[in-house]
Structure formats: C-alpha cells, structure tokens
Amino acid sequence: MRWTIQTCFAGLTCALLLTGCAGIEKPVASLSAANMMSPSGYSESKVSDTQYQVRATGTESTPKARIEKIARARAAQIGVEQRLKYYKVTNVQFGANCTKKHEFYKGGATTAGSRQMVMLDVVYAKEPPDPSYVSAAESYETLNGELNSEVIAPEARAIAEQEARAGCAQAT
C-alpha cells in the first residue's frame, strides 16, 4: 500500500470523527510541574533545608483525592532528589483556585475557571526521628505507580467539577 497525503488526511479525519463520536473526556492532572501555560500540577517552596511547602492544583475535573496524591508524590520525590530519606506531612490544607471571566475589548472572552488545590507542609529527615516518618523512595514509587495506573470514572470527574465550582461559588 502506498501512503499519500490524501490517505494520511483521510485516516486522520476518520480518527477525529471517531473520537468526537466517543465523546471527549476532560483531562485530569498528572504528576507534572505547574507553569503559566498549564496551571494544573505541582509546585513547591523551600522553607528550610528540611522543610518544604508543596502545592498541587488539579484541572476542573480532577478529584480532590488525586490532587492530594500528586502533592504527596511530589513531596516524596523531593525527598529522593534532596537525599533526605524520610519525610512526613505535618499539615494539609484544601482550597480552590478561582479565575473570573475576562472579556477582551476586541471581542472574545475567557471563561471563569475553578480548580481544586491542596497545600502540604512537609518535614524531611535523613533518619526517622519517630515512627510517623515514611520512606521517601518507597512512598514515591507507590504513589507514582498509583497515579500512572489510576482511571478516573466519568462520574468522579463530574463530581470533581461540581466541587470545584462550589469552592468558587460558581453556578453550574
């Protein structure tokens, strides 16, 4: 079979139509750094050599439990990267990251957004001072594996969207 531009275009068009028929699911956050173009993901602030504050923000359809798992996985990953073998989360705070609708003077607008977020206070140690500390390497491996294999049901995505809107007091 000889591939031509028309054949490739026809195949791509067919794939896009099938995707459209199946329905497009909104994405959920993954274990990746947040940035200006993609606000979902993790970020951290170093408080001291053994203390960090780790934040994770989801997409509109990311369940709160997954967002917390992303933050915990990043906390464990920091321990591995900094060669601090043990860590514990000392505080967990949930909230919402809300954006307002913005209209442009030449037309067009951005939609209001609502994303759930979590912030963890984390303490690290080279040796565990007490039994509440866990292994950073083992924890990271477990959490990363769970995040990579996790499938979020459409119903859970819809509930996450409702919770995010409620956190921002937006009507559905």
Secondary structure, DSSP 8 states (H G I E B T S, - for coil): ----HHHHHHHHHHHHHHHHHH--------SSB--SS---EEEEEEEETTEEEEEEE--TT--HHHHHHHHHHHHHHHHHHTT--EEEEEEEEEEEEEE--EE-TTS-EE--EEEEEEEEEEEEESS-SSTT-EEHHHHHHHHHHHHHH----HHHHHHHHHHHHHHTT---
